[in-house]
Amino acid sequence: MPTPSGHPEPPCWAVIGAGNGGQSVSAHLAIMGYQVRLYDISPDTVNSINSQGGIHLDGVVQGFGKIDRTTTDLGEAVDGAQIIMIITPATAHRHIAKALAPFLQPGQLIVLHPGATCGALEFSQVLKAEKCMAKVTIGETNSLIYACRSSRPGQATILGIKNKLLVAALPANESSQVAAKLKIAYPQIHAAENVFVTSFDSTNPIVHPAPILLNTGRIESREEWLFYWDGFTPAVGALVEKMDAERIAVGKALGVDLWSCREQYKIEYGVNERTLSDAVKKTEAYADIKGPNSLETRYLLEDIPMGLVPLVAIGKHLKVPVQRMETIITLGEFILGRDLTHTGRTLERLGLSGMTAAAMRRFIGMGA
Protein backbone atom coordinates (compact mmCIF):
# COMPACT_ATOMS: atom_id res chain seq x y z
CA MET A 1 0.00 0.00 0.00
CA PRO A 2 1.49 3.39 -0.95
CA THR A 3 1.92 6.16 1.62
CA PRO A 4 0.80 9.77 0.94
CA SER A 5 4.33 10.45 -0.37
CA GLY A 6 3.84 7.78 -3.01
CA HIS A 7 6.38 5.38 -1.54
CA PRO A 8 5.36 1.85 -0.57
CA GLU A 9 4.38 1.50 3.08
CA PRO A 10 7.04 -0.43 5.06
CA PRO A 11 5.83 -3.94 5.80
CA CYS A 12 4.78 -5.09 9.23
CA TRP A 13 6.83 -8.08 10.37
CA ALA A 14 5.70 -10.87 12.67
CA VAL A 15 8.59 -12.81 14.19
CA ILE A 16 7.74 -16.24 15.55
CA GLY A 17 10.15 -17.33 18.28
CA ALA A 18 11.97 -15.20 20.85
CA GLY A 19 15.20 -17.15 21.14
CA ASN A 20 18.67 -15.99 20.09
CA GLY A 21 17.71 -15.35 16.47
CA GLY A 22 14.16 -14.13 17.05
CA GLN A 23 15.17 -11.47 19.54
CA SER A 24 18.12 -10.35 17.42
CA VAL A 25 16.02 -10.06 14.25
CA SER A 26 13.13 -8.34 16.05
CA ALA A 27 15.37 -5.78 17.74
CA HIS A 28 17.34 -5.03 14.57
CA LEU A 29 14.19 -4.65 12.45
CA ALA A 30 12.71 -2.31 15.07
CA ILE A 31 15.91 -0.26 15.19
CA MET A 32 15.68 0.00 11.39
CA GLY A 33 12.21 1.51 11.85
CA TYR A 34 9.90 -1.39 11.05
CA GLN A 35 6.77 -2.34 12.95
CA VAL A 36 7.47 -5.68 14.61
CA ARG A 37 5.27 -8.15 16.45
CA LEU A 38 7.04 -10.90 18.38
CA TYR A 39 5.47 -14.22 19.39
CA ASP A 40 6.80 -16.73 21.86
CA ILE A 41 5.29 -19.68 23.66
CA SER A 42 6.82 -18.65 27.02
CA PRO A 43 4.78 -16.17 29.12
CA ASP A 44 7.90 -15.34 31.16
CA THR A 45 9.83 -14.38 28.02
CA VAL A 46 6.92 -12.31 26.70
CA ASN A 47 6.38 -10.55 30.02
CA SER A 48 10.08 -9.73 30.36
CA ILE A 49 10.21 -8.11 26.92
CA ASN A 50 6.92 -6.27 27.44
CA SER A 51 8.05 -4.94 30.82
CA GLN A 52 10.84 -2.95 29.14
CA GLY A 53 8.97 -2.29 25.88
CA GLY A 54 11.46 -3.99 23.60
CA ILE A 55 14.91 -5.53 23.29
CA HIS A 56 18.36 -4.13 24.02
CA LEU A 57 20.82 -5.07 21.28
CA ASP A 58 24.59 -4.97 21.39
CA GLY A 59 27.53 -6.32 19.42
CA VAL A 60 27.97 -5.25 15.80
CA VAL A 61 24.52 -3.60 15.97
CA GLN A 62 23.68 -1.57 19.05
CA GLY A 63 20.54 0.12 20.25
CA PHE A 64 17.09 -0.47 21.67
CA GLY A 65 14.43 -2.02 19.46
CA LYS A 66 10.92 -1.01 20.49
CA ILE A 67 8.65 -3.96 19.77
CA ASP A 68 5.13 -3.07 18.74
CA ARG A 69 3.61 -6.16 20.32
CA THR A 70 5.05 -9.17 22.15
CA THR A 71 2.51 -11.89 22.76
CA THR A 72 1.77 -15.55 23.40
CA ASP A 73 -1.25 -15.25 21.07
CA LEU A 74 -0.21 -16.49 17.62
CA GLY A 75 -3.28 -15.09 15.87
CA GLU A 76 -2.69 -11.65 17.35
CA ALA A 77 0.95 -11.72 16.27
CA VAL A 78 0.32 -12.48 12.60
CA ASP A 79 -2.93 -10.58 12.03
CA GLY A 80 -2.23 -8.02 9.30
CA ALA A 81 1.49 -8.78 9.10
CA GLN A 82 2.85 -8.83 5.55
CA ILE A 83 5.92 -10.91 6.42
CA ILE A 84 5.88 -13.75 8.95
CA MET A 85 9.40 -14.79 9.84
CA ILE A 86 9.73 -18.08 11.71
CA ILE A 87 12.92 -18.28 13.75
CA THR A 88 12.61 -21.41 15.83
CA PRO A 89 14.27 -24.81 15.97
CA ALA A 90 13.28 -26.81 12.89
CA THR A 91 11.74 -29.40 15.21
CA ALA A 92 8.96 -26.86 15.87
CA HIS A 93 8.11 -26.15 12.23
CA ARG A 94 5.40 -28.81 11.92
CA HIS A 95 3.67 -27.64 15.09
CA ILE A 96 3.87 -23.98 14.06
CA ALA A 97 2.47 -24.72 10.60
CA LYS A 98 -0.48 -26.52 12.15
CA ALA A 99 -1.08 -23.74 14.67
CA LEU A 100 -0.75 -20.98 12.02
CA ALA A 101 -3.09 -22.55 9.46
CA PRO A 102 -6.35 -21.02 10.82
CA PHE A 103 -4.85 -17.51 11.07
CA LEU A 104 -3.12 -17.08 7.71
CA GLN A 105 -4.39 -14.42 5.33
CA PRO A 106 -4.07 -14.23 1.52
CA GLY A 107 -0.88 -12.61 0.30
CA GLN A 108 1.18 -13.17 3.41
CA LEU A 109 4.78 -14.25 3.05
CA ILE A 110 6.05 -16.93 5.44
CA VAL A 111 9.83 -17.19 5.72
CA LEU A 112 11.51 -20.03 7.58
CA HIS A 113 14.71 -18.37 8.77
CA PRO A 114 16.36 -20.76 8.35
CA GLY A 115 14.41 -23.68 6.90
CA ALA A 116 17.03 -26.29 7.85
CA THR A 117 16.77 -29.08 5.25
CA CYS A 118 13.46 -29.09 3.31
CA GLY A 119 11.65 -26.92 5.85
CA ALA A 120 9.48 -25.16 3.26
CA LEU A 121 8.44 -28.51 1.81
CA GLU A 122 7.41 -29.84 5.22
CA PHE A 123 5.60 -26.61 6.10
CA SER A 124 3.67 -26.70 2.83
CA GLN A 125 2.60 -30.29 3.38
CA VAL A 126 1.28 -29.50 6.85
CA LEU A 127 -0.74 -26.50 5.59
CA LYS A 128 -2.27 -28.76 2.94
CA ALA A 129 -3.13 -31.39 5.52
CA GLU A 130 -4.77 -28.68 7.64
CA LYS A 131 -6.77 -27.54 4.58
CA CYS A 132 -5.48 -23.97 4.85
CA MET A 133 -7.32 -22.01 2.15
CA ALA A 134 -5.31 -18.77 2.31
CA LYS A 135 -2.99 -18.35 -0.68
CA VAL A 136 0.37 -17.63 0.91
CA THR A 137 3.96 -17.86 -0.28
CA ILE A 138 6.39 -19.99 1.71
CA GLY A 139 10.08 -19.17 1.59
CA GLU A 140 13.16 -20.39 3.39
CA THR A 141 16.69 -19.13 3.89
CA ASN A 142 19.76 -21.33 3.86
CA SER A 143 20.98 -19.99 7.21
CA LEU A 144 20.33 -17.40 9.89
CA ILE A 145 21.49 -13.94 8.87
CA TYR A 146 23.35 -13.48 12.17
CA ALA A 147 25.71 -15.24 14.48
CA CYS A 148 23.99 -14.19 17.70
CA ARG A 149 23.25 -14.97 21.32
CA SER A 150 20.68 -13.91 23.91
CA SER A 151 21.69 -13.97 27.57
CA ARG A 152 18.16 -13.31 28.77
CA PRO A 153 14.75 -12.16 27.46
CA GLY A 154 15.02 -8.56 26.32
CA GLN A 155 18.78 -8.65 25.70
CA ALA A 156 20.53 -9.93 22.55
CA THR A 157 23.99 -9.72 21.01
CA ILE A 158 24.75 -9.87 17.29
CA LEU A 159 28.28 -11.25 16.97
CA GLY A 160 28.42 -11.12 13.17
CA ILE A 161 26.26 -10.57 10.07
CA LYS A 162 26.63 -12.73 6.98
CA ASN A 163 27.74 -11.02 3.79
CA LYS A 164 25.37 -13.12 1.69
CA LEU A 165 22.24 -15.14 2.40
CA LEU A 166 20.08 -17.17 0.02
CA VAL A 167 16.29 -17.40 -0.06
CA ALA A 168 14.00 -19.54 -2.21
CA ALA A 169 10.25 -19.97 -2.40
CA LEU A 170 7.48 -22.41 -3.13
CA PRO A 171 6.70 -22.18 -5.99
CA ALA A 172 10.23 -21.63 -7.31
CA ASN A 173 9.22 -18.85 -9.71
CA GLU A 174 8.34 -16.62 -6.75
CA SER A 175 11.86 -16.68 -5.29
CA SER A 176 12.89 -13.38 -6.88
CA GLN A 177 9.79 -11.64 -5.52
CA VAL A 178 10.47 -13.00 -2.05
CA ALA A 179 14.09 -11.85 -2.18
CA ALA A 180 12.97 -8.37 -3.26
CA LYS A 181 10.61 -8.10 -0.27
CA LEU A 182 13.32 -9.14 2.19
CA LYS A 183 16.05 -6.99 0.62
CA ILE A 184 14.42 -3.82 1.94
CA ALA A 185 15.74 -4.81 5.36
CA TYR A 186 18.49 -7.24 4.39
CA PRO A 187 20.33 -6.28 1.18
CA GLN A 188 22.57 -9.35 1.68
CA ILE A 189 19.69 -11.61 0.62
CA HIS A 190 19.72 -13.09 -2.89
CA ALA A 191 17.26 -15.36 -4.68
CA ALA A 192 18.25 -18.99 -5.13
CA GLU A 193 16.97 -21.17 -7.95
CA ASN A 194 14.72 -23.27 -5.72
CA VAL A 195 14.31 -24.65 -2.21
CA PHE A 196 16.66 -27.56 -2.93
CA VAL A 197 19.45 -24.99 -3.13
CA THR A 198 18.58 -23.37 0.20
CA SER A 199 17.87 -26.73 1.85
CA PHE A 200 21.06 -28.46 0.78
CA ASP A 201 23.07 -25.28 1.23
CA SER A 202 22.28 -25.35 4.95
CA THR A 203 25.51 -26.54 6.54
CA ASN A 204 24.36 -26.92 10.16
CA PRO A 205 23.69 -30.67 9.84
CA ILE A 206 27.15 -31.11 8.34
CA VAL A 207 29.07 -28.88 10.75
CA HIS A 208 27.33 -29.58 14.09
CA PRO A 209 26.55 -33.26 14.84
CA ALA A 210 29.90 -34.95 14.14
CA PRO A 211 31.99 -32.64 16.39
CA ILE A 212 29.44 -33.10 19.19
CA LEU A 213 29.39 -36.89 18.98
CA LEU A 214 33.17 -37.12 18.67
CA ASN A 215 33.56 -34.93 21.76
CA THR A 216 31.13 -36.89 23.94
CA GLY A 217 33.79 -37.49 26.60
CA ARG A 218 34.57 -33.78 26.82
CA ILE A 219 30.86 -32.94 27.03
CA GLU A 220 30.05 -35.45 29.76
CA SER A 221 33.05 -34.34 31.82
CA ARG A 222 31.27 -30.96 32.05
CA GLU A 223 34.47 -29.09 31.28
CA GLU A 224 34.18 -25.73 29.56
CA TRP A 225 35.18 -25.84 25.92
CA LEU A 226 34.90 -23.86 22.71
CA PHE A 227 32.92 -25.64 20.03
CA TYR A 228 34.86 -24.47 16.99
CA TRP A 229 38.31 -24.01 18.53
CA ASP A 230 38.47 -27.14 20.71
CA GLY A 231 35.96 -29.41 18.99
CA PHE A 232 37.04 -28.94 15.38
CA THR A 233 40.35 -30.83 15.47
CA PRO A 234 42.03 -31.60 12.13
CA ALA A 235 40.66 -35.18 12.08
CA VAL A 236 37.13 -34.06 12.93
CA GLY A 237 37.36 -31.32 10.32
CA ALA A 238 38.52 -33.80 7.68
CA LEU A 239 35.54 -36.08 8.42
CA VAL A 240 33.14 -33.15 8.20
CA GLU A 241 34.62 -32.14 4.83
CA LYS A 242 33.95 -35.67 3.51
CA MET A 243 30.38 -35.47 4.81
CA ASP A 244 30.17 -32.14 3.03
CA ALA A 245 31.20 -33.83 -0.23
CA GLU A 246 28.28 -36.26 0.21
CA ARG A 247 25.90 -33.31 0.68
CA ILE A 248 27.19 -31.71 -2.51
CA ALA A 249 26.72 -35.02 -4.38
CA VAL A 250 23.07 -35.23 -3.27
CA GLY A 251 22.53 -31.73 -4.61
CA LYS A 252 24.20 -32.62 -7.89
CA ALA A 253 21.82 -35.58 -8.32
CA LEU A 254 18.99 -33.02 -8.27
CA GLY A 255 20.75 -30.65 -10.66
CA VAL A 256 21.86 -28.27 -7.91
CA ASP A 257 25.40 -26.87 -7.70
CA LEU A 258 26.32 -26.17 -4.10
CA TRP A 259 29.10 -24.29 -2.37
CA SER A 260 31.30 -26.34 -0.08
CA CYS A 261 31.40 -25.38 3.59
CA ARG A 262 34.80 -23.77 3.09
CA GLU A 263 33.47 -21.76 0.14
CA GLN A 264 30.55 -20.60 2.29
CA TYR A 265 32.88 -19.30 4.99
CA LYS A 266 34.75 -17.35 2.33
CA ILE A 267 31.54 -15.85 0.91
CA GLU A 268 29.70 -15.22 4.19
CA TYR A 269 32.52 -14.24 6.52
CA GLY A 270 35.48 -13.48 4.24
CA VAL A 271 37.50 -16.41 5.64
CA ASN A 272 39.62 -18.31 3.12
CA GLU A 273 41.60 -21.24 4.56
CA ARG A 274 42.96 -24.51 3.20
CA THR A 275 40.99 -26.76 5.56
CA LEU A 276 37.61 -26.50 7.24
CA SER A 277 39.22 -26.95 10.65
CA ASP A 278 41.32 -23.84 10.01
CA ALA A 279 38.40 -21.90 8.49
CA VAL A 280 36.10 -22.22 11.50
CA LYS A 281 38.91 -21.18 13.83
CA LYS A 282 39.54 -18.04 11.78
CA THR A 283 35.86 -17.02 11.74
CA GLU A 284 35.75 -14.11 14.18
CA ALA A 285 32.03 -14.45 14.91
CA TYR A 286 32.65 -17.98 16.20
CA ALA A 287 35.56 -17.14 18.50
CA ASP A 288 33.71 -17.29 21.82
CA ILE A 289 30.99 -19.85 21.03
CA LYS A 290 31.11 -22.46 23.76
CA GLY A 291 30.38 -26.13 23.29
CA PRO A 292 27.40 -27.62 25.13
CA ASN A 293 27.80 -29.47 28.42
CA SER A 294 24.99 -31.89 27.62
CA LEU A 295 24.15 -34.20 24.73
CA GLU A 296 20.61 -32.83 24.89
CA THR A 297 21.53 -30.16 22.37
CA ARG A 298 19.93 -28.88 19.18
CA TYR A 299 23.20 -29.75 17.43
CA LEU A 300 21.97 -33.35 17.66
CA LEU A 301 18.23 -33.20 18.37
CA GLU A 302 17.54 -30.73 15.56
CA ASP A 303 20.38 -31.08 13.09
CA ILE A 304 20.14 -34.87 12.78
CA PRO A 305 16.38 -35.44 12.28
CA MET A 306 15.72 -32.15 10.46
CA GLY A 307 18.99 -32.07 8.51
CA LEU A 308 20.93 -35.27 8.06
CA VAL A 309 17.85 -37.51 7.91
CA PRO A 310 16.31 -35.85 4.81
CA LEU A 311 19.73 -35.53 3.15
CA VAL A 312 20.38 -39.25 3.63
CA ALA A 313 16.82 -40.24 2.66
CA ILE A 314 16.98 -38.32 -0.62
CA GLY A 315 20.54 -39.45 -1.28
CA LYS A 316 19.79 -43.15 -0.78
CA HIS A 317 16.61 -42.86 -2.85
CA LEU A 318 18.63 -41.37 -5.71
CA LYS A 319 21.46 -43.93 -5.28
CA VAL A 320 24.00 -41.37 -4.03
CA PRO A 321 26.63 -42.69 -1.55
CA VAL A 322 25.95 -41.10 1.85
CA GLN A 323 27.72 -43.52 4.21
CA ARG A 324 29.39 -40.91 6.42
CA MET A 325 26.23 -38.90 6.99
CA GLU A 326 24.31 -42.12 7.66
CA THR A 327 26.98 -43.24 10.14
CA ILE A 328 26.62 -40.01 12.13
CA ILE A 329 22.82 -40.53 12.27
CA THR A 330 23.31 -44.09 13.55
CA LEU A 331 25.96 -43.03 16.07
CA GLY A 332 23.67 -40.28 17.34
CA GLU A 333 20.79 -42.73 17.74
CA PHE A 334 23.02 -45.22 19.58
CA ILE A 335 24.49 -42.63 21.96
CA LEU A 336 21.19 -40.88 22.68
CA GLY A 337 19.19 -44.11 22.73
CA ARG A 338 16.35 -42.77 20.62
CA ASP A 339 14.97 -42.92 17.09
CA LEU A 340 15.97 -39.79 15.18
CA THR A 341 15.15 -41.17 11.74
CA HIS A 342 11.44 -41.86 11.87
CA THR A 343 10.76 -38.71 13.90
CA GLY A 344 12.60 -36.62 11.30
CA ARG A 345 11.85 -35.29 7.83
CA THR A 346 11.18 -38.45 5.90
CA LEU A 347 10.37 -38.52 2.19
CA GLU A 348 6.73 -39.14 3.07
CA ARG A 349 6.54 -36.03 5.28
CA LEU A 350 8.09 -33.96 2.51
CA GLY A 351 5.72 -35.24 -0.16
CA LEU A 352 8.64 -36.69 -2.15
CA SER A 353 8.06 -40.40 -1.67
CA GLY A 354 8.61 -42.50 -4.79
CA MET A 355 9.62 -39.56 -7.00
CA THR A 356 12.46 -39.47 -9.49
CA ALA A 357 14.90 -36.57 -9.39
CA ALA A 358 13.10 -34.94 -12.32
CA ALA A 359 9.73 -35.34 -10.60
CA MET A 360 11.11 -33.76 -7.43
CA ARG A 361 12.29 -30.74 -9.38
CA ARG A 362 8.89 -30.36 -11.06
CA PHE A 363 7.22 -30.69 -7.68
CA ILE A 364 9.08 -27.80 -6.09
CA GLY A 365 8.78 -25.73 -9.24
CA MET A 366 4.99 -25.87 -9.01
CA GLY A 367 4.90 -25.07 -5.30
CA ALA A 368 4.50 -28.61 -3.92
C-alpha positions as CSV (number, residue, x, y, z in Angstrom):
1,M,0.0,0.0,0.0
2,P,1.5,3.4,-1.0
3,T,1.9,6.2,1.6
4,P,0.8,9.8,0.9
5,S,4.3,10.4,-0.4
6,G,3.8,7.8,-3.0
7,H,6.4,5.4,-1.5
8,P,5.4,1.8,-0.6
9,E,4.4,1.5,3.1
10,P,7.0,-0.4,5.1
11,P,5.8,-3.9,5.8
12,C,4.8,-5.1,9.2
13,W,6.8,-8.1,10.4
14,A,5.7,-10.9,12.7
15,V,8.6,-12.8,14.2
16,I,7.7,-16.2,15.5
17,G,10.1,-17.3,18.3
18,A,12.0,-15.2,20.9
19,G,15.2,-17.2,21.1
20,N,18.7,-16.0,20.1
21,G,17.7,-15.4,16.5
22,G,14.2,-14.1,17.1
23,Q,15.2,-11.5,19.5
24,S,18.1,-10.3,17.4
25,V,16.0,-10.1,14.2
26,S,13.1,-8.3,16.1
27,A,15.4,-5.8,17.7
28,H,17.3,-5.0,14.6
29,L,14.2,-4.6,12.5
30,A,12.7,-2.3,15.1
31,I,15.9,-0.3,15.2
32,M,15.7,0.0,11.4
33,G,12.2,1.5,11.8
34,Y,9.9,-1.4,11.1
35,Q,6.8,-2.3,12.9
36,V,7.5,-5.7,14.6
37,R,5.3,-8.1,16.5
38,L,7.0,-10.9,18.4
39,Y,5.5,-14.2,19.4
40,D,6.8,-16.7,21.9
41,I,5.3,-19.7,23.7
42,S,6.8,-18.6,27.0
43,P,4.8,-16.2,29.1
44,D,7.9,-15.3,31.2
45,T,9.8,-14.4,28.0
46,V,6.9,-12.3,26.7
47,N,6.4,-10.6,30.0
48,S,10.1,-9.7,30.4
49,I,10.2,-8.1,26.9
50,N,6.9,-6.3,27.4
51,S,8.1,-4.9,30.8
52,Q,10.8,-2.9,29.1
53,G,9.0,-2.3,25.9
54,G,11.5,-4.0,23.6
55,I,14.9,-5.5,23.3
56,H,18.4,-4.1,24.0
57,L,20.8,-5.1,21.3
58,D,24.6,-5.0,21.4
59,G,27.5,-6.3,19.4
60,V,28.0,-5.3,15.8
61,V,24.5,-3.6,16.0
62,Q,23.7,-1.6,19.1
63,G,20.5,0.1,20.2
64,F,17.1,-0.5,21.7
65,G,14.4,-2.0,19.5
66,K,10.9,-1.0,20.5
67,I,8.6,-4.0,19.8
68,D,5.1,-3.1,18.7
69,R,3.6,-6.2,20.3
70,T,5.1,-9.2,22.1
71,T,2.5,-11.9,22.8
72,T,1.8,-15.5,23.4
73,D,-1.3,-15.2,21.1
74,L,-0.2,-16.5,17.6
75,G,-3.3,-15.1,15.9
76,E,-2.7,-11.6,17.4
77,A,1.0,-11.7,16.3
78,V,0.3,-12.5,12.6
79,D,-2.9,-10.6,12.0
80,G,-2.2,-8.0,9.3
81,A,1.5,-8.8,9.1
82,Q,2.9,-8.8,5.5
83,I,5.9,-10.9,6.4
84,I,5.9,-13.8,8.9
85,M,9.4,-14.8,9.8
86,I,9.7,-18.1,11.7
87,I,12.9,-18.3,13.7
88,T,12.6,-21.4,15.8
89,P,14.3,-24.8,16.0
90,A,13.3,-26.8,12.9
91,T,11.7,-29.4,15.2
92,A,9.0,-26.9,15.9
93,H,8.1,-26.1,12.2
94,R,5.4,-28.8,11.9
95,H,3.7,-27.6,15.1
96,I,3.9,-24.0,14.1
97,A,2.5,-24.7,10.6
98,K,-0.5,-26.5,12.1
99,A,-1.1,-23.7,14.7
100,L,-0.7,-21.0,12.0
101,A,-3.1,-22.6,9.5
102,P,-6.3,-21.0,10.8
103,F,-4.9,-17.5,11.1
104,L,-3.1,-17.1,7.7
105,Q,-4.4,-14.4,5.3
106,P,-4.1,-14.2,1.5
107,G,-0.9,-12.6,0.3
108,Q,1.2,-13.2,3.4
109,L,4.8,-14.3,3.1
110,I,6.1,-16.9,5.4
111,V,9.8,-17.2,5.7
112,L,11.5,-20.0,7.6
113,H,14.7,-18.4,8.8
114,P,16.4,-20.8,8.3
115,G,14.4,-23.7,6.9
116,A,17.0,-26.3,7.8
117,T,16.8,-29.1,5.3
118,C,13.5,-29.1,3.3
119,G,11.7,-26.9,5.8
120,A,9.5,-25.2,3.3
121,L,8.4,-28.5,1.8
122,E,7.4,-29.8,5.2
123,F,5.6,-26.6,6.1
124,S,3.7,-26.7,2.8
125,Q,2.6,-30.3,3.4
126,V,1.3,-29.5,6.9
127,L,-0.7,-26.5,5.6
128,K,-2.3,-28.8,2.9
129,A,-3.1,-31.4,5.5
130,E,-4.8,-28.7,7.6
131,K,-6.8,-27.5,4.6
132,C,-5.5,-24.0,4.9
133,M,-7.3,-22.0,2.2
134,A,-5.3,-18.8,2.3
135,K,-3.0,-18.3,-0.7
136,V,0.4,-17.6,0.9
137,T,4.0,-17.9,-0.3
138,I,6.4,-20.0,1.7
139,G,10.1,-19.2,1.6
140,E,13.2,-20.4,3.4
141,T,16.7,-19.1,3.9
142,N,19.8,-21.3,3.9
143,S,21.0,-20.0,7.2
144,L,20.3,-17.4,9.9
145,I,21.5,-13.9,8.9
146,Y,23.3,-13.5,12.2
147,A,25.7,-15.2,14.5
148,C,24.0,-14.2,17.7
149,R,23.2,-15.0,21.3
150,S,20.7,-13.9,23.9
151,S,21.7,-14.0,27.6
152,R,18.2,-13.3,28.8
153,P,14.7,-12.2,27.5
154,G,15.0,-8.6,26.3
155,Q,18.8,-8.6,25.7
156,A,20.5,-9.9,22.5
157,T,24.0,-9.7,21.0
158,I,24.8,-9.9,17.3
159,L,28.3,-11.2,17.0
160,G,28.4,-11.1,13.2
161,I,26.3,-10.6,10.1
162,K,26.6,-12.7,7.0
163,N,27.7,-11.0,3.8
164,K,25.4,-13.1,1.7
165,L,22.2,-15.1,2.4
166,L,20.1,-17.2,0.0
167,V,16.3,-17.4,-0.1
168,A,14.0,-19.5,-2.2
169,A,10.2,-20.0,-2.4
170,L,7.5,-22.4,-3.1
171,P,6.7,-22.2,-6.0
172,A,10.2,-21.6,-7.3
173,N,9.2,-18.8,-9.7
174,E,8.3,-16.6,-6.8
175,S,11.9,-16.7,-5.3
176,S,12.9,-13.4,-6.9
177,Q,9.8,-11.6,-5.5
178,V,10.5,-13.0,-2.1
179,A,14.1,-11.9,-2.2
180,A,13.0,-8.4,-3.3
181,K,10.6,-8.1,-0.3
182,L,13.3,-9.1,2.2
183,K,16.0,-7.0,0.6
184,I,14.4,-3.8,1.9
185,A,15.7,-4.8,5.4
186,Y,18.5,-7.2,4.4
187,P,20.3,-6.3,1.2
188,Q,22.6,-9.4,1.7
189,I,19.7,-11.6,0.6
190,H,19.7,-13.1,-2.9
191,A,17.3,-15.4,-4.7
192,A,18.2,-19.0,-5.1
193,E,17.0,-21.2,-7.9
194,N,14.7,-23.3,-5.7
195,V,14.3,-24.7,-2.2
196,F,16.7,-27.6,-2.9
197,V,19.4,-25.0,-3.1
198,T,18.6,-23.4,0.2
199,S,17.9,-26.7,1.9
200,F,21.1,-28.5,0.8
201,D,23.1,-25.3,1.2
202,S,22.3,-25.4,5.0
203,T,25.5,-26.5,6.5
204,N,24.4,-26.9,10.2
205,P,23.7,-30.7,9.8
206,I,27.1,-31.1,8.3
207,V,29.1,-28.9,10.7
208,H,27.3,-29.6,14.1
209,P,26.5,-33.3,14.8
210,A,29.9,-35.0,14.1
211,P,32.0,-32.6,16.4
212,I,29.4,-33.1,19.2
213,L,29.4,-36.9,19.0
214,L,33.2,-37.1,18.7
215,N,33.6,-34.9,21.8
216,T,31.1,-36.9,23.9
217,G,33.8,-37.5,26.6
218,R,34.6,-33.8,26.8
219,I,30.9,-32.9,27.0
220,E,30.0,-35.4,29.8
221,S,33.0,-34.3,31.8
222,R,31.3,-31.0,32.1
223,E,34.5,-29.1,31.3
224,E,34.2,-25.7,29.6
225,W,35.2,-25.8,25.9
226,L,34.9,-23.9,22.7
227,F,32.9,-25.6,20.0
228,Y,34.9,-24.5,17.0
229,W,38.3,-24.0,18.5
230,D,38.5,-27.1,20.7
231,G,36.0,-29.4,19.0
232,F,37.0,-28.9,15.4
233,T,40.3,-30.8,15.5
234,P,42.0,-31.6,12.1
235,A,40.7,-35.2,12.1
236,V,37.1,-34.1,12.9
237,G,37.4,-31.3,10.3
238,A,38.5,-33.8,7.7
239,L,35.5,-36.1,8.4
240,V,33.1,-33.1,8.2
241,E,34.6,-32.1,4.8
242,K,34.0,-35.7,3.5
243,M,30.4,-35.5,4.8
244,D,30.2,-32.1,3.0
245,A,31.2,-33.8,-0.2
246,E,28.3,-36.3,0.2
247,R,25.9,-33.3,0.7
248,I,27.2,-31.7,-2.5
249,A,26.7,-35.0,-4.4
250,V,23.1,-35.2,-3.3
251,G,22.5,-31.7,-4.6
252,K,24.2,-32.6,-7.9
253,A,21.8,-35.6,-8.3
254,L,19.0,-33.0,-8.3
255,G,20.8,-30.7,-10.7
256,V,21.9,-28.3,-7.9
257,D,25.4,-26.9,-7.7
258,L,26.3,-26.2,-4.1
259,W,29.1,-24.3,-2.4
260,S,31.3,-26.3,-0.1
261,C,31.4,-25.4,3.6
262,R,34.8,-23.8,3.1
263,E,33.5,-21.8,0.1
264,Q,30.6,-20.6,2.3
265,Y,32.9,-19.3,5.0
266,K,34.8,-17.4,2.3
267,I,31.5,-15.9,0.9
268,E,29.7,-15.2,4.2
269,Y,32.5,-14.2,6.5
270,G,35.5,-13.5,4.2
271,V,37.5,-16.4,5.6
272,N,39.6,-18.3,3.1
273,E,41.6,-21.2,4.6
274,R,43.0,-24.5,3.2
275,T,41.0,-26.8,5.6
276,L,37.6,-26.5,7.2
277,S,39.2,-26.9,10.6
278,D,41.3,-23.8,10.0
279,A,38.4,-21.9,8.5
280,V,36.1,-22.2,11.5
281,K,38.9,-21.2,13.8
282,K,39.5,-18.0,11.8
283,T,35.9,-17.0,11.7
284,E,35.8,-14.1,14.2
285,A,32.0,-14.4,14.9
286,Y,32.7,-18.0,16.2
287,A,35.6,-17.1,18.5
288,D,33.7,-17.3,21.8
289,I,31.0,-19.9,21.0
290,K,31.1,-22.5,23.8
291,G,30.4,-26.1,23.3
292,P,27.4,-27.6,25.1
293,N,27.8,-29.5,28.4
294,S,25.0,-31.9,27.6
295,L,24.2,-34.2,24.7
296,E,20.6,-32.8,24.9
297,T,21.5,-30.2,22.4
298,R,19.9,-28.9,19.2
299,Y,23.2,-29.7,17.4
300,L,22.0,-33.3,17.7
301,L,18.2,-33.2,18.4
302,E,17.5,-30.7,15.6
303,D,20.4,-31.1,13.1
304,I,20.1,-34.9,12.8
305,P,16.4,-35.4,12.3
306,M,15.7,-32.1,10.5
307,G,19.0,-32.1,8.5
308,L,20.9,-35.3,8.1
309,V,17.8,-37.5,7.9
310,P,16.3,-35.9,4.8
311,L,19.7,-35.5,3.2
312,V,20.4,-39.3,3.6
313,A,16.8,-40.2,2.7
314,I,17.0,-38.3,-0.6
315,G,20.5,-39.5,-1.3
316,K,19.8,-43.1,-0.8
317,H,16.6,-42.9,-2.8
318,L,18.6,-41.4,-5.7
319,K,21.5,-43.9,-5.3
320,V,24.0,-41.4,-4.0
321,P,26.6,-42.7,-1.6
322,V,26.0,-41.1,1.9
323,Q,27.7,-43.5,4.2
324,R,29.4,-40.9,6.4
325,M,26.2,-38.9,7.0
326,E,24.3,-42.1,7.7
327,T,27.0,-43.2,10.1
328,I,26.6,-40.0,12.1
329,I,22.8,-40.5,12.3
330,T,23.3,-44.1,13.5
331,L,26.0,-43.0,16.1
332,G,23.7,-40.3,17.3
333,E,20.8,-42.7,17.7
334,F,23.0,-45.2,19.6
335,I,24.5,-42.6,22.0
336,L,21.2,-40.9,22.7
337,G,19.2,-44.1,22.7
338,R,16.3,-42.8,20.6
339,D,15.0,-42.9,17.1
340,L,16.0,-39.8,15.2
341,T,15.1,-41.2,11.7
342,H,11.4,-41.9,11.9
343,T,10.8,-38.7,13.9
344,G,12.6,-36.6,11.3
345,R,11.9,-35.3,7.8
346,T,11.2,-38.4,5.9
347,L,10.4,-38.5,2.2
348,E,6.7,-39.1,3.1
349,R,6.5,-36.0,5.3
350,L,8.1,-34.0,2.5
351,G,5.7,-35.2,-0.2
352,L,8.6,-36.7,-2.2
353,S,8.1,-40.4,-1.7
354,G,8.6,-42.5,-4.8
355,M,9.6,-39.6,-7.0
356,T,12.5,-39.5,-9.5
357,A,14.9,-36.6,-9.4
358,A,13.1,-34.9,-12.3
359,A,9.7,-35.3,-10.6
360,M,11.1,-33.8,-7.4
361,R,12.3,-30.7,-9.4
362,R,8.9,-30.4,-11.1
363,F,7.2,-30.7,-7.7
364,I,9.1,-27.8,-6.1
365,G,8.8,-25.7,-9.2
366,M,5.0,-25.9,-9.0
367,G,4.9,-25.1,-5.3
368,A,4.5,-28.6,-3.9
